[in-house]
Amino acid sequence: MKKLLPFETRKSIYLAIILPHFNYCSETWHFCSKSANAKLEKEKIGLPSFTNQRFAKIVCMVYKAINHDHAPKSIKKLLDFRNTTYDLKGTDILKLLKVNTTTYGLKSWCYLAPKLWNSL
């Protein structure tokens, strides 16, 4: 298609047909391998990277779980608030999961979501 269609047409097709497949539930497959992620990030059309989009979706899911009653209970169960006697960053500080392995633990949603939320 690269030689047959102009860039703007290819971009429109990409945004309308292909991109929604990558954005659907992307926070669940965020933890794919580096090689798979590199293949996804290969397309450069002026959009934020897929990694940054997935980070934003994870943080939005944490926000919904903290602030809305209709958020999925399964997500709420994965978040644990840290008790503090002082208020340096606010009251919505989450505990980081203690991981057993760096291979899988640091890549889990339970670890990454609180880490991203606390970094805001």
N, CA, C and O of each residue as an XYZ file, in Angstrom:
480
protein
N       0.805     -1.194      0.000
C       0.000      0.000      0.000
C       0.853      1.265      0.000
O       0.397      2.324     -0.430
N       2.071      1.158      0.473
C       2.902      2.343      0.609
C       3.113      3.063     -0.722
O       3.126      4.293     -0.775
N       3.277      2.300     -1.782
C       3.535      2.903     -3.085
C       2.253      3.257     -3.834
O       2.287      4.045     -4.780
N       1.127      2.686     -3.422
C      -0.125      2.904     -4.132
C      -0.946      4.072     -3.593
O      -1.650      4.741     -4.350
N      -0.858      4.318     -2.280
C      -1.706      5.331     -1.662
C      -0.860      6.466     -1.082
O       0.246      6.229     -0.596
N      -1.370      7.682     -1.130
C      -0.655      8.787     -0.499
C      -0.645      8.636      1.026
O      -1.474      7.928      1.598
N       0.293      9.307      1.661
C       0.476      9.197      3.102
C      -0.803      9.525      3.878
O      -1.163      8.784      4.792
N      -1.481     10.590      3.546
C      -2.689     11.001      4.282
C      -3.785      9.935      4.211
O      -4.510      9.731      5.184
N      -3.910      9.263      3.082
C      -4.903      8.191      2.946
C      -4.503      7.004      3.808
O      -5.343      6.424      4.498
N      -3.228      6.641      3.774
C      -2.745      5.533      4.618
C      -2.928      5.865      6.096
O      -3.297      5.003      6.894
N      -2.667      7.117      6.449
C      -2.830      7.536      7.839
C      -4.298      7.430      8.262
O      -4.587      6.970      9.366
N      -5.209      7.845      7.412
C      -6.643      7.755      7.720
C      -7.082      6.304      7.898
O      -7.842      5.990      8.814
N      -6.612      5.436      7.035
C      -6.937      4.005      7.144
C      -6.381      3.444      8.442
O      -7.058      2.693      9.144
N      -5.156      3.808      8.756
C      -4.506      3.345      9.982
C      -5.296      3.795     11.213
O      -5.564      2.994     12.109
N      -5.668      5.078     11.254
C      -6.390      5.614     12.410
C      -7.792      5.031     12.545
O      -8.284      4.854     13.659
N      -8.434      4.734     11.429
C      -9.814      4.250     11.463
C      -9.927      2.745     11.671
O     -10.852      2.280     12.337
N      -9.001      1.985     11.111
C      -9.162      0.526     11.114
C      -8.148     -0.191     12.006
O      -8.523     -1.087     12.763
N      -6.901      0.181     11.932
C      -5.850     -0.570     12.621
C      -5.665     -0.130     14.066
O      -5.631     -0.969     14.966
N      -5.546      1.173     14.300
C      -5.261      1.692     15.639
C      -6.285      1.262     16.696
O      -5.880      0.939     17.812
N      -7.586      1.243     16.402
C      -8.536      0.803     17.436
C      -8.267     -0.612     17.949
O      -8.548     -0.907     19.110
N      -7.736     -1.477     17.114
C      -7.415     -2.837     17.557
C      -6.280     -2.829     18.574
O      -6.273     -3.630     19.509
N      -5.327     -1.929     18.392
C      -4.218     -1.839     19.338
C      -4.626     -1.121     20.620
O      -4.068     -1.400     21.682
N      -5.573     -0.216     20.544
C      -5.995      0.543     21.722
C      -6.987     -0.205     22.597
O      -7.115      0.103     23.782
N      -7.687     -1.175     22.042
C      -8.695     -1.902     22.805
C      -8.020     -2.733     23.901
O      -7.239     -3.638     23.608
N      -8.318     -2.430     25.124
C      -7.771     -3.136     26.299
C      -6.242     -3.182     26.289
O      -5.639     -4.167     26.715
N      -5.636     -2.127     25.807
C      -4.175     -2.133     25.693
C      -3.485     -2.187     27.045
O      -2.338     -2.624     27.136
N      -4.173     -1.747     28.106
C      -3.529     -1.813     29.415
C      -3.354     -3.248     29.904
O      -2.553     -3.500     30.804
N      -4.087     -4.182     29.326
C      -3.916     -5.581     29.724
C      -2.774     -6.260     28.976
O      -2.134     -7.161     29.518
N      -2.510     -5.842     27.744
C      -1.392     -6.450     27.019
C      -0.164     -5.545     27.002
O       0.761     -5.751     26.217
N      -0.166     -4.551     27.867
C       0.967     -3.623     27.955
C       2.280     -4.343     28.221
O       3.345     -3.869     27.826
N       2.205     -5.459     28.872
C       3.403     -6.125     29.343
C       3.940     -7.136     28.334
O       4.459     -8.187     28.709
N       3.812     -6.809     27.060
C       4.340     -7.666     26.007
C       5.862     -7.542     25.964
O       6.440     -6.678     26.624
N       6.492     -8.392     25.201
C       7.955     -8.394     25.130
C       8.476     -7.119     24.464
O       7.740     -6.415     23.773
N       9.758     -6.840     24.688
C      10.381     -5.654     24.097
C      10.369     -5.727     22.573
O      10.156     -4.715     21.905
N      10.597     -6.914     22.023
C      10.614     -7.047     20.566
C       9.223     -6.809     19.965
O       9.101     -6.174     18.918
N       8.184     -7.313     20.621
C       6.821     -7.083     20.137
C       6.460     -5.600     20.240
O       5.824     -5.046     19.344
N       6.873     -4.963     21.343
C       6.597     -3.543     21.514
C       7.331     -2.707     20.463
O       6.788     -1.724     19.957
N       8.552     -3.096     20.141
C       9.324     -2.363     19.123
C       8.629     -2.442     17.761
O       8.627     -1.466     17.010
N       8.049     -3.578     17.447
C       7.322     -3.722     16.183
C       6.102     -2.809     16.154
O       5.782     -2.225     15.118
N       5.419     -2.686     17.297
C       4.243     -1.823     17.371
C       4.624     -0.355     17.248
O       3.906      0.425     16.622
N       5.729      0.017     17.830
C       6.157      1.417     17.848
C       6.786      1.852     16.533
O       7.131      3.023     16.374
N       6.937      0.948     15.608
C       7.605      1.219     14.341
C       6.884      2.281     13.500
O       7.521      3.047     12.777
N       5.572      2.317     13.602
C       4.783      3.258     12.794
C       4.887      4.656     13.372
O       4.470      4.888     14.507
N       5.435      5.587     12.615
C       5.616      6.966     13.069
C       4.692      7.882     12.266
O       4.961      8.191     11.105
N       3.608      8.308     12.896
C       2.681      9.204     12.183
C       2.300     10.400     13.048
O       1.257     11.018     12.832
N       3.128     10.722     14.008
C       2.881     11.908     14.815
C       1.962     11.703     16.000
O       1.487     12.681     16.578
N       1.698     10.471     16.380
C       0.874     10.180     17.550
C       1.774      9.845     18.733
O       2.932      9.472     18.545
N       1.248      9.976     19.956
C       2.036      9.524     21.107
C       2.350      8.033     20.965
O       1.597      7.288     20.337
N       3.450      7.614     21.545
C       3.829      6.202     21.426
C       2.768      5.322     22.088
O       2.028      5.773     22.962
N       2.707      4.071     21.659
C       1.769      3.125     22.254
C       2.060      2.959     23.739
O       1.139      2.812     24.541
N       3.333      2.983     24.106
C       3.706      2.839     25.511
C       3.108      3.974     26.333
O       2.512      3.729     27.381
N       3.258      5.203     25.874
C       2.696      6.343     26.603
C       1.169      6.287     26.645
O       0.563      6.652     27.652
N       0.555      5.840     25.571
C      -0.903      5.706     25.561
C      -1.353      4.661     26.585
O      -2.351      4.854     27.280
N      -0.615      3.561     26.671
C      -0.966      2.518     27.642
C      -0.756      3.013     29.070
O      -1.569      2.722     29.947
N       0.327      3.760     29.316
C       0.540      4.337     30.650
C      -0.638      5.228     31.027
O      -1.133      5.163     32.153
N      -1.085      6.055     30.097
C      -2.212      6.955     30.365
C      -3.479      6.166     30.680
O      -4.237      6.551     31.570
N      -3.718      5.078     29.968
C      -4.913      4.276     30.221
C      -4.837      3.588     31.583
O      -5.851      3.456     32.269
N      -3.643      3.152     31.974
C      -3.476      2.527     33.285
C      -3.762      3.538     34.386
O      -4.467      3.229     35.347
N      -3.217      4.746     34.252
C      -3.445      5.786     35.253
C      -4.926      6.170     35.306
O      -5.464      6.398     36.389
N      -5.580      6.242     34.163
C      -7.024      6.536     34.139
C      -7.822      5.454     34.842
O      -8.790      5.749     35.543
N      -7.425      4.214     34.660
C      -8.117      3.108     35.332
C      -7.941      3.201     36.849
O      -8.881      2.934     37.597
N      -6.747      3.576     37.308
C      -6.512      3.759     38.742
C      -7.387      4.901     39.266
O      -7.990      4.786     40.332
N      -7.451      5.989     38.521
C      -8.287      7.123     38.921
C      -9.746      6.691     39.076
O     -10.396      7.031     40.065
N     -10.247      5.956     38.117
C     -11.633      5.486     38.177
C     -11.845      4.576     39.374
O     -12.873      4.654     40.047
N     -10.868      3.706     39.643
C     -11.001      2.778     40.766
C     -11.000      3.518     42.100
O     -11.666      3.094     43.045
N     -10.263      4.613     42.183
C     -10.189      5.377     43.426
C     -11.420      6.261     43.606
O     -11.943      6.372     44.715
N     -11.881      6.881     42.546
C     -12.876      7.943     42.665
C     -14.299      7.590     42.255
O     -15.205      8.396     42.464
N     -14.522      6.430     41.686
C     -15.868      6.101     41.208
C     -16.322      4.757     41.766
O     -15.566      3.785     41.782
N     -17.555      4.723     42.217
C     -18.102      3.485     42.773
C     -18.372      2.430     41.711
O     -18.376      1.236     42.012
N     -18.598      2.854     40.471
C     -18.942      1.896     39.426
C     -17.707      1.289     38.747
O     -17.849      0.562     37.764
N     -16.519      1.569     39.245
C     -15.304      0.959     38.688
C     -15.301     -0.535     39.024
O     -15.872     -0.943     40.035
N     -14.669     -1.339     38.191
C     -14.644     -2.786     38.449
C     -14.045     -3.126     39.811
O     -12.982     -2.624     40.175
N     -14.728     -3.971     40.548
C     -14.243     -4.366     41.874
C     -12.945     -5.147     41.787
O     -12.119     -5.095     42.699
N     -12.765     -5.870     40.693
C     -11.528     -6.638     40.533
C     -10.311     -5.711     40.446
O      -9.227     -6.062     40.912
N     -10.491     -4.534     39.853
C      -9.404     -3.552     39.783
C      -9.193     -2.917     41.150
O      -8.054     -2.722     41.575
N     -10.283     -2.593     41.841
C     -10.169     -1.988     43.171
C      -9.417     -2.899     44.134
O      -8.679     -2.418     44.994
N      -9.599     -4.204     43.995
C      -8.931     -5.156     44.879
C      -7.413     -5.179     44.659
O      -6.660     -5.573     45.550
N      -6.978     -4.765     43.494
C      -5.541     -4.772     43.183
C      -4.812     -3.555     43.753
O      -3.581     -3.511     43.748
N      -5.559     -2.575     44.239
C      -4.960     -1.346     44.749
C      -5.063     -1.303     46.266
O      -6.089     -1.661     46.844
N      -3.994     -0.861     46.892
C      -3.948     -0.800     48.348
C      -3.370      0.557     48.757
O      -2.275      0.922     48.330
N      -4.102      1.296     49.576
C      -3.653      2.614     49.995
C      -2.639      2.519     51.121
O      -2.745      1.667     52.003
N      -1.671      3.394     51.078
C      -0.654      3.462     52.119
C      -1.157      4.408     53.200
O      -1.641      5.501     52.905
N      -1.041      3.987     54.438
C      -1.429      4.836     55.559
C      -0.256      5.737     55.928
O       0.846      5.261     56.203
N      -0.504      7.018     55.929
C       0.540      7.965     56.323
C      -0.001      8.894     57.387
O      -1.186      9.228     57.393
N       0.867      9.307     58.278
C       0.474     10.258     59.310
C       0.743     11.685     58.863
O       0.365     12.637     59.546
N       1.384     11.831     57.735
C       1.687     13.142     57.193
C       1.125     13.239     55.786
O       0.840     12.222     55.153
N       0.969     14.438     55.304
C       0.321     14.651     54.011
C       1.269     15.414     53.078
O       1.115     16.619     52.880
N       2.242     14.710     52.514
C       3.187     15.363     51.619
C       2.670     15.415     50.188
O       2.785     16.443     49.522
N       2.108     14.324     49.719
C       1.663     14.244     48.326
C       0.165     14.041     48.198
O      -0.328     13.793     47.098
N      -0.546     14.137     49.261
C      -1.975     13.874     49.187
C      -2.316     12.562     49.860
O      -1.441     11.866     50.376
N      -3.577     12.235     49.849
C      -4.018     11.037     50.555
C      -4.137      9.822     49.640
O      -4.311      8.705     50.127
N      -4.049     10.013     48.349
C      -4.211      8.902     47.414
C      -2.863      8.306     47.017
O      -2.543      8.221     45.831
N      -2.082      7.899     48.000
C      -0.801      7.259     47.753
C      -1.011      5.753     47.889
O      -1.551      5.275     48.887
N      -0.577      5.019     46.873
C      -0.800      3.578     46.839
C       0.455      2.820     47.240
O       1.575      3.252     46.963
N       0.252      1.685     47.895
C       1.373      0.818     48.250
C       1.876      0.119     46.999
O       1.090     -0.286     46.143
N       3.181     -0.016     46.900
C       3.767     -0.794     45.813
C       3.799     -2.253     46.218
O       4.132     -2.588     47.354
N       3.460     -3.093     45.307
C       3.464     -4.527     45.532
C       4.889     -5.006     45.764
O       5.810     -4.587     45.065
N       5.069     -5.873     46.733
C       6.380     -6.496     46.928
C       6.495     -7.625     45.916
O       5.682     -8.549     45.901
N       7.515     -7.537     45.074
C       7.640     -8.510     43.987
C       8.641     -9.584     44.352
O       9.620     -9.335     45.055
N       8.375    -10.789     43.859
C       9.279    -11.914     44.093
C      10.328    -12.027     42.993
O      11.449    -12.473     43.238
N       9.961    -11.623     41.786
C      10.905    -11.693     40.678
C      10.887    -10.382     39.910
O       9.852     -9.727     39.794
N      12.038    -10.015     39.393
C      12.085     -8.810     38.575
C      11.576     -9.099     37.170
O      11.145     -8.184     36.469
N      11.620    -10.346     36.756
C      11.166    -10.695     35.413
C       9.672    -10.473     35.256
O       9.235     -9.864     34.280
N       8.884    -10.961     36.206
C       7.437    -10.862     36.087
C       6.835     -9.866     37.069
O       5.855     -9.198     36.740
N       7.390     -9.755     38.246
C       6.826     -8.881     39.266
C       6.833     -7.416     38.887
O       5.827     -6.728     39.058
N       7.946     -6.930     38.377
C       8.047     -5.524     38.004
C       7.226     -5.194     36.765
O       6.958     -4.023     36.494
N       6.833     -6.192     36.026
C       6.032     -5.983     34.822
C       4.541     -6.206     35.064
O       3.742     -6.120     34.131
N       4.167     -6.488     36.296
C       2.760     -6.767     36.573
C       1.965     -5.475     36.707
O       2.517     -4.425     37.039
N       0.677     -5.562     36.448
C      -0.212     -4.410     36.588
C      -0.258     -3.960     38.035
O      -0.315     -2.763     38.316
N      -0.233     -4.913     38.954
C      -0.314     -4.603     40.390
C       0.864     -3.768     40.866
O       0.735     -3.026     41.839
N       1.992     -3.871     40.212
C       3.166     -3.082     40.575
C       3.208     -1.774     39.787
O       3.433     -0.708     40.360
N       2.993     -1.856     38.484
C       3.144     -0.679     37.629
C       2.068      0.375     37.874
O       2.375      1.568     37.870
N       0.833     -0.026     38.085
C      -0.256      0.943     38.273
C      -0.015      1.843     39.484
O      -0.097      3.063     39.342
N       0.281      1.296     40.680
C       0.575      2.188     41.810
C       1.835      3.030     41.594
O       1.891      4.179     42.032
N       2.828      2.478     40.933
C       4.053      3.226     40.682
C       3.774      4.446     39.785
O       4.250      5.547     40.062
N       3.004      4.239     38.716
C       2.647      5.353     37.839
C       1.785      6.368     38.573
O       2.003      7.573     38.448
N       0.811      5.893     39.336
C      -0.094      6.781     40.058
C       0.686      7.640     41.066
O       0.471      8.849     41.152
N       1.573      7.021     41.812
C       2.340      7.747     42.815
C       3.318      8.737     42.197
O       3.718      9.704     42.845
N       3.701      8.504     40.960
C       4.660      9.405     40.313
C       3.995     10.683     39.792
O       4.686     11.629     39.414
N       2.666     10.717     39.769
C       1.977     11.923     39.283
C       2.151     13.093     40.231
O       1.636     14.181     39.970
